[in-house]
Amino acid sequence: MLHGSPFPPVTWTGRKAEDRRRRCRCRIPEEEHHRPGWQFALDMLDELAGIGRPPS
């Protein structure tokens, strides 16, 4: 997998106890937050550029 960052749903970004339990079970760190799909895609393109591999 190129981009190893998790992609938590927007409903898991709250501070409620259930949100924290879900994140813990899935091993999603507190500092990781929901990003829109377009931002996730741009982050992956940046990662490709950083290792010198243009997208195909």
N, C-alpha and C positions, 0 to 999 in steps of 0.2 A: 504494500500500500504506500503510495507516495506521501500523502498527507496523513500523518498519524494522529492528528488532533480530533477529538470527539466532536460530534455535532448534536448537542443537546437541544431538544425541542423548546420552544418559547415557554411552554407551560411548566418547565422544570427550573426556571430561573428565579423563582420566588424564594422567600426566606422561611416558608412554612416547613414544619417538621417532615411532612411527607415528601416535599421536594428534596430535602437534605438526605432522606433515606434512599430515595431513588438514585440520586447522584452517587451516594456511597456504594450502593449495590452494583452500579455500573462503572464504578471507579472513575467518575468524572470529577476532576478537581474543582474546588470552589472558584478559582480564578477563571475557569473556562465558562464562557457564557454563550447564549444563543447568538448566532449571526445569520443574517439573511442569506439565502442561497447564492445570490450574486457576490456577496462578500467572501463566502467560502470558496467560490470558484476563482475569484481574483487572488486570494491567498495561495491557492494551489498553483496558479500561473506564476506568481512571484517566486514560489519555491522552485519551480522548474527553471526559471531564469537564473536563480541563485546557484544552481548546480550546473549551469551551462547547457541545459537541454531545452530547446524550443518546443512548444507544443506541436503535435502533429495534426 
